Amino acid sequence: MYLGILIILPIILISLPATFFDEGESICFSVLFLNSECYACGITRAIQHLIHFDFQEAFLFNRLSIIVLPLLIISYIKEFRRVYMIVS
């Protein structure tokens, strides 16, 4: 089940349009309670734009996304390998 989710998740994110997460209210506690953006604000939208190679828009949402996406990919590959070794 978990391995299936690991396989399907990137397919879903790639198939969604780059602007899928652009609209809507923020759920960040910093924005809700302190009315101030934190370092992670906009990272989901930025990563979604990076997945679709929209670098300029991603950089506007969150500059750290250029560092975070490679780290996410490395973590994803490690987790996929770990789960695949358990299953097989």
N, C-alpha and C positions, 0 to 999 in steps of 0.2 A: 504494500500500500504506500509506504513512505517513498520507496524507490520510484513508484509511478508518479507521485507528486513531484519528485525531483526532475523527472523527465518532462512532465507536462508544463511545469511552471515557466521555463524559458520560452517555450512555444507560445504560451498565452501572452507573455509580456511582449514578444516580438510581433504577434499578430494584432495587438491593440495599437491604435494610432498613438503617435508621439504626444498628442495633446490630451490623451485620455484623463490624466490626473490634474490637468491645468485648472479646472474649475472647482469650486466648492470652498467651504469654510475650512480654516485651519484647525487641526486638533492638537496642536502643540501647546503644552501647558504654559510655556513661556509667553506665547502670544495670548492665550486665554486669560491668564492671571496677572501677568506683568506688562502686557501690551508691548512686548519687545521680542524681536526675533532672536533665536539662538543660532548656533553654528550649524545645526542640522536642518533648519527650516529650508524647505524647497528641495531637499536632497532626493526625495522620491520622484518629483517632477523632473529634476535634472538628470537622474539616472535613466528615466524613461526616454528622455530626449537623446541621451548619449547612446542608448541601445539602437536608436534609429539614426545615428550619425549626425544629429543636429547639434553640433558642438557649440555654436554661438548661443543658442537658446539655453542649453544646459549650463553654460558658464554664467549666464544672466540669472538663472534660478539659484545656483549654488556653486561657487568656485571650487569647493572641496570635492565635487563629484568626479573630477578628473583623477583624483587620488583614490576615492572610495570605490569606483567601479572596478578597477583592476584588483583591489583587495577582495571585493565581493566575488569576483570570478574565481580567484584563487581559493577562497573559502568554499565556494560551491563545488569546485573540482575535487577538493580534499574530502568534502562530505559525500559526494557522489561515489568516490573510490571506496571510502570506508563502508558505506552502505552496500555497495556492489560486492565487496569482499565478504561481508556477512551473509548476503543472500546466496552467493555462489559457493 
